[in-house]
Amino acid sequence: MAGQLVVSLTCLLQLFLSFVSSIPVSFNTQDTAESYFMSNCINNHTKTGYAAVFYYYPDFLPDFPEPQAIGYINRNKTVIFEGHTWTINSPFTLSATIPKKAKKAAVGTVVGPASSSSFAGPMAVVKEDGRMFYSPKKHVQCFVEYRIRDVRHPSRHKFNFRNLLT
């Protein structure tokens, strides 16, 4: 009797697995929650600053511990992000275009296209609120201006980055 029960359970498990494997799977359109934070960092003691992009993998958010990587836009001064295409080649590859009018966009608005070495799909630049989110050392505070994250391909949304903020 016990042997028949084991055989029956095994058959049921095989049947269940073959059924489940035949079901079409719908993938989430956002493949990853990894984020790049474009930030200006200010030393409140020396009044100096720099511009950097902080890379966070989703398992470490939202607590904002140490970033997994930091790419520098300018090590000697803060920058105005709007009106430029920014490219970083080390320790990751990242490109982001932020139009001049992005400064006036509402927080959470997609303002431009981006791409990165860590994600194969299209990414977008999203306007942030300028809040202080990270302090790499004493007296230094970093303020997030824009976040880069993955999005669906723009053509699926009938969305054209060239028409942003016009």
C-alpha positions as CSV (number, residue, x, y, z in Angstrom):
1,M,0.0,0.0,0.0
2,A,2.8,2.4,0.9
3,G,4.6,1.6,-2.4
4,Q,1.4,2.3,-4.4
5,L,1.0,5.7,-2.6
6,V,4.6,6.7,-3.4
7,V,4.1,5.7,-7.1
8,S,0.8,7.6,-7.2
9,L,2.4,10.7,-5.7
10,T,5.3,10.5,-8.1
11,C,2.8,10.2,-11.0
12,L,0.8,13.2,-9.8
13,L,3.9,15.3,-9.3
14,Q,5.1,14.5,-12.9
15,L,1.7,15.3,-14.2
16,F,1.6,18.6,-12.3
17,L,5.1,19.6,-13.5
18,S,4.3,18.8,-17.1
19,F,1.1,20.9,-16.9
20,V,2.8,23.8,-15.2
21,S,5.7,23.8,-17.8
22,S,3.1,24.0,-20.6
23,I,1.5,27.2,-19.3
24,P,2.7,30.3,-21.1
25,V,4.6,32.6,-18.8
26,S,4.0,36.3,-18.8
27,F,7.2,38.2,-17.8
28,N,7.1,41.5,-15.9
29,T,7.8,44.4,-18.2
30,Q,10.4,45.8,-15.8
31,D,13.1,43.2,-15.8
32,T,15.1,44.7,-13.0
33,A,14.8,47.4,-10.4
34,E,18.5,48.3,-10.5
35,S,19.0,52.1,-10.4
36,Y,21.7,54.7,-11.2
37,F,21.4,57.9,-9.2
38,M,22.8,61.0,-10.9
39,S,23.9,63.2,-8.1
40,N,25.8,66.3,-7.0
41,C,27.7,65.8,-3.8
42,I,28.7,68.8,-1.6
43,N,31.2,69.0,1.2
44,N,29.5,71.3,3.7
45,H,32.7,72.0,5.5
46,T,35.0,72.9,2.5
47,K,32.1,74.1,0.2
48,T,33.5,71.9,-2.6
49,G,31.6,69.4,-4.6
50,Y,31.6,66.8,-7.3
51,A,29.1,65.0,-9.6
52,A,28.7,61.2,-9.6
53,V,26.4,58.4,-10.6
54,F,25.8,55.8,-7.9
55,Y,24.8,52.3,-9.0
56,Y,22.5,50.3,-6.7
57,Y,21.2,46.8,-7.3
58,P,17.6,46.3,-6.1
59,D,18.5,43.9,-3.3
60,F,20.2,46.8,-1.5
61,L,17.4,49.4,-2.0
62,P,15.6,51.3,-0.4
63,D,18.0,51.7,2.5
64,F,20.7,53.3,0.5
65,P,23.7,51.6,2.0
66,E,27.0,51.8,0.2
67,P,26.5,51.8,-3.6
68,Q,27.7,48.8,-5.5
69,A,29.7,51.1,-7.8
70,I,30.4,54.9,-8.3
71,G,31.1,56.5,-11.7
72,Y,32.3,60.1,-11.7
73,I,31.0,62.7,-14.0
74,N,33.2,65.4,-12.6
75,R,35.5,64.8,-9.6
76,N,36.2,68.5,-9.0
77,K,32.9,70.3,-9.2
78,T,29.1,69.9,-9.3
79,V,27.4,70.0,-12.7
80,I,24.1,71.1,-14.3
81,F,22.7,67.9,-15.6
82,E,20.2,69.4,-18.0
83,G,21.0,70.0,-21.6
84,H,23.7,67.3,-21.9
85,T,24.3,63.7,-22.8
86,W,26.4,62.2,-20.0
87,T,28.6,59.2,-20.6
88,I,30.5,57.1,-18.0
89,N,32.9,54.4,-19.0
90,S,34.2,53.1,-15.7
91,P,33.4,51.2,-13.4
92,F,30.3,50.7,-15.6
93,T,29.2,52.0,-18.9
94,L,26.3,54.4,-18.8
95,S,24.9,57.0,-21.2
96,A,22.0,59.3,-20.4
97,T,20.5,62.3,-22.2
98,I,18.8,65.0,-20.2
99,P,17.1,67.8,-22.2
100,K,17.3,71.4,-21.0
101,K,13.6,71.5,-20.2
102,A,14.0,68.5,-17.8
103,K,14.6,70.9,-14.9
104,K,10.9,72.0,-15.1
105,A,9.5,68.4,-15.3
106,A,7.5,67.0,-12.4
107,V,9.2,64.6,-10.1
108,G,8.7,61.0,-11.5
109,T,8.5,62.2,-15.1
110,V,10.6,60.3,-17.7
111,V,12.7,63.0,-19.2
112,G,15.1,61.2,-21.6
113,P,16.7,57.9,-22.8
114,A,19.6,56.1,-21.3
115,S,21.5,52.9,-21.6
116,S,23.9,50.9,-19.4
117,S,26.2,48.0,-19.5
118,S,24.3,46.2,-16.8
119,F,21.0,46.0,-18.6
120,A,20.4,44.8,-22.1
121,G,17.1,46.6,-22.6
122,P,16.2,50.3,-22.9
123,M,16.4,52.6,-19.9
124,A,15.1,56.0,-19.0
125,V,16.1,59.0,-17.1
126,V,13.5,60.0,-14.4
127,K,13.3,63.3,-12.7
128,E,13.9,63.1,-8.9
129,D,13.3,65.6,-6.1
130,G,16.9,66.6,-5.3
131,R,16.7,65.0,-1.8
132,M,19.8,64.1,0.1
133,F,20.1,60.3,-0.1
134,Y,23.7,59.4,0.6
135,S,26.6,60.6,2.7
136,P,29.8,58.9,1.6
137,K,31.9,60.5,4.4
138,K,31.7,63.1,7.1
139,H,30.5,66.5,5.9
140,V,29.7,65.2,2.4
141,Q,26.1,64.9,1.3
142,C,24.8,63.7,-2.1
143,F,21.6,64.9,-3.6
144,V,19.8,62.8,-6.3
145,E,18.7,64.9,-9.3
146,Y,17.9,62.1,-11.7
147,R,17.5,58.3,-11.5
148,I,18.1,56.0,-14.4
149,R,16.1,52.8,-14.5
150,D,14.9,50.3,-17.1
151,V,11.7,50.7,-19.0
152,R,9.8,49.0,-21.8
153,H,11.0,49.8,-25.3
154,P,9.5,53.2,-26.1
155,S,7.8,51.9,-29.3
156,R,5.7,49.5,-27.2
157,H,4.2,52.6,-25.4
158,K,3.9,54.6,-28.6
159,F,6.3,56.9,-26.8
160,N,8.9,59.0,-28.4
161,F,11.8,60.4,-26.4
162,R,12.3,63.1,-29.0
163,N,8.9,64.6,-28.1
164,L,9.6,64.9,-24.4
165,L,9.0,68.2,-22.7
166,T,8.1,70.0,-25.9
